[in-house]
Amino acid sequence: MTKGILGKKIGMTQIYADDGRVIPVTVIKAGPCKVIQMKTPEKDGYEAIQLGFEEKKEKKATKPLLGHFKKASVPVYRYLREIRIPLKDLTVGQDIGVEIFEKGERVDVTGTSKGKGFAGVMKRHGYRGGPGSHGSMFHRAPGSIGSSSFPSRVWKGKGLPGHLGAERVTAKGLEVVDVKKELNILLIKGAVPGAKEGFLIISKS
C-alpha cells in the first residue's frame, strides 16, 4: 500500500548509530493530517485522498474553502494536498499520523528548493568555465552557444544563465532513521529539499 503524509522541515542535526557512526539527519514534523476528501474512480476518474495539514483560523480562509471544510465536518487547514493511495480502510475525517512509517523504510520527499536568484552557468549547470589566470579573459562565461551555418540557431535546452532554485524538487529513496510517534517527528537520513519551515510531502518510495 502506498503511504503518504504532509509535513514541515524543522532543520538538520546528527545522531549516533548503535555502532558509533555519526548520521546526519533532517528533522521533519510530519502530521497529524486529516482526510478531507476521497477521490473515487466512479466520480473523479482516479483514486486518491485529499489531506489537510496545520490548522488555521477560519477568517484566514475563503468562503469556498470554508464550505469545503464544513462539508467534511473538519477544522480549517493551511495546506491541502492530494496523495494517490488506495481508499481501503480510509474515511473522511480520519487522522493519519507519522506511525504509518517504520524505521529503515525508504521514502520520497518533495519540497520547494531554496531560491538563489539569478545565477550564471557555472553555478546553475555546473559548467567548468575557462582558465583562471595567465591573462585569460574568459573565466565564468558560457562560451559559444550556437553554430554558424548549421543549425544557425541555439539548440533547445541549452544551459544558460537564469533563475536558480525555488522549484519543486523530489529527493528519492531516503532512509527513515527514526520515528518519534509521540512527537509526530520523522528523522530522515541526509538532506531534503527546501529551507527551514518549508512544506514537504513524504511518501513511500
C-alpha positions in Angstrom: 0.0 0.0 0.0 1.3 3.5 -0.9 1.7 5.7 2.1 1.8 9.5 2.3 1.8 12.3 4.8 2.3 16.1 4.8 4.9 17.8 7.0 7.3 20.7 7.7 11.1 20.7 7.7 12.3 21.7 11.2 16.1 21.6 10.4 19.1 19.3 10.4 21.1 17.6 13.2 23.1 14.4 13.8 22.6 11.3 15.8 24.8 8.4 16.8 24.1 4.9 15.4 24.5 1.8 17.6 28.0 1.2 16.2 29.1 4.8 17.0 28.8 6.2 13.5 27.5 9.8 13.2 24.4 10.0 10.9 23.3 13.4 9.6 19.5 13.6 9.7 16.7 16.0 8.7 14.1 16.5 11.4 10.5 16.7 9.9 7.3 17.4 11.8 5.0 15.0 9.9 1.3 15.2 10.5 -1.1 14.6 12.1 -3.1 15.0 8.8 -6.8 14.9 8.4 -8.5 13.2 5.5 -10.6 16.0 3.9 -11.9 14.3 0.7 -11.9 11.0 -1.0 -11.5 10.9 -4.8 -13.1 7.8 -6.4 -12.7 6.3 -9.9 -16.5 6.5 -10.4 -16.8 10.2 -9.7 -13.4 11.7 -10.4 -11.7 9.1 -12.7 -8.9 8.3 -10.3 -8.3 7.1 -6.7 -6.8 9.5 -4.1 -7.3 11.2 -0.8 -7.0 14.9 0.0 -5.1 15.6 3.2 -5.2 18.7 5.4 -2.2 19.8 7.5 -1.7 22.5 10.1 -4.9 24.1 11.3 -5.5 27.9 10.9 -8.2 30.4 11.8 -11.5 30.4 9.9 -11.1 34.1 9.0 -8.0 33.3 7.0 -9.9 31.0 4.6 -12.0 32.0 1.6 -15.8 31.2 1.6 -15.5 28.4 -1.0 -12.8 26.7 1.2 -14.8 27.2 4.3 -17.7 25.4 2.6 -15.3 22.6 1.6 -14.1 22.1 5.2 -17.7 22.3 6.6 -18.9 19.7 4.2 -16.3 17.3 5.6 -17.0 18.5 9.2 -13.3 19.2 9.8 -11.4 22.3 11.0 -9.8 24.7 8.6 -6.3 23.7 7.4 -3.4 25.8 5.9 -2.2 23.1 3.5 -4.3 20.9 1.2 -2.7 18.2 -1.0 -3.8 15.1 -2.8 -2.0 11.8 -2.5 -2.8 8.9 -4.7 -3.3 5.9 -2.4 -5.9 3.1 -2.2 -9.0 4.1 -0.4 -9.3 0.9 1.6 -9.9 1.4 5.3 -10.0 5.2 5.0 -12.8 7.6 5.8 -13.3 11.4 5.7 -12.3 13.0 9.0 -9.8 10.2 9.8 -6.4 11.2 11.2 -3.2 10.0 9.6 -0.1 10.2 11.8 3.6 9.5 11.5 3.2 6.0 12.7 2.4 4.9 9.1 6.2 4.8 8.6 8.7 2.5 10.1 12.4 2.7 10.9 14.5 1.6 7.9 11.8 2.3 5.4 12.6 4.3 2.2 10.7 7.4 1.3 10.5 10.1 -1.3 10.4 13.7 0.0 9.0 16.5 -2.2 9.6 20.2 -1.4 10.4 23.6 -2.9 14.1 24.1 -3.2 15.8 27.2 -1.9 15.6 30.2 -4.2 19.1 31.5 -5.2 18.1 34.3 -7.6 19.9 34.9 -10.9 22.8 32.6 -11.4 25.5 32.0 -14.1 26.1 28.8 -16.0 28.8 27.5 -13.6 26.6 27.6 -10.6 23.3 26.8 -12.4 24.5 24.0 -14.7 28.0 23.0 -13.4 30.0 24.3 -16.4 33.7 24.1 -16.0 34.5 27.7 -17.0 37.7 29.0 -18.5 41.3 29.4 -17.2 41.6 31.4 -14.0 44.8 33.2 -14.7 47.7 33.9 -17.2 45.9 36.8 -19.0 42.8 34.8 -19.7 39.7 37.0 -20.3 37.3 34.0 -20.2 36.5 32.9 -16.7 32.9 32.1 -15.9 31.2 32.8 -19.2 29.2 30.1 -21.1 31.3 30.4 -24.3 29.8 29.7 -27.7 26.1 28.8 -27.6 25.5 28.0 -31.3 27.0 27.3 -34.6 27.5 29.4 -37.8 26.0 27.9 -41.0 24.2 25.0 -39.3 21.9 25.0 -37.4 22.2 28.8 -37.3 20.3 28.9 -34.0 20.6 27.9 -30.4 19.6 24.4 -29.6 16.6 23.9 -27.3 17.6 23.1 -23.7 20.9 24.9 -23.9 22.1 25.7 -20.4 22.2 29.5 -20.0 22.2 31.9 -17.0 18.9 32.5 -15.3 16.8 32.0 -12.2 18.1 29.2 -9.9 16.0 27.3 -7.3 12.6 27.9 -5.9 11.1 25.0 -7.8 9.5 21.7 -6.9 12.1 19.0 -6.2 11.8 15.4 -5.1 14.6 13.5 -3.3 14.0 9.8 -3.8 14.9 6.7 -1.7 15.8 8.4 1.5 16.1 6.2 4.6 13.9 6.7 7.7 16.4 6.7 10.6 13.8 7.0 13.4 10.1 7.6 14.0 9.0 9.5 17.2 5.3 8.9 17.3 4.5 10.8 20.4 6.1 14.0 18.9 5.0 13.4 15.3 8.6 13.6 14.2 10.4 11.8 11.4 14.2 11.6 11.2 15.3 11.2 7.6 18.9 10.4 6.7 20.6 13.2 4.8 19.2 16.5 3.4 15.8 17.1 1.9 14.7 19.9 -0.5 13.9 23.4 0.9 14.6 25.7 3.8 13.6 25.5 7.5 9.8 25.6 8.0 9.4 24.5 4.3 6.3 22.5 3.4 7.0 18.8 2.5 5.2 15.8 1.1 6.6 12.5 2.3 5.5 9.3 0.5 6.7 5.7 0.4 9.3 5.0 -2.3 
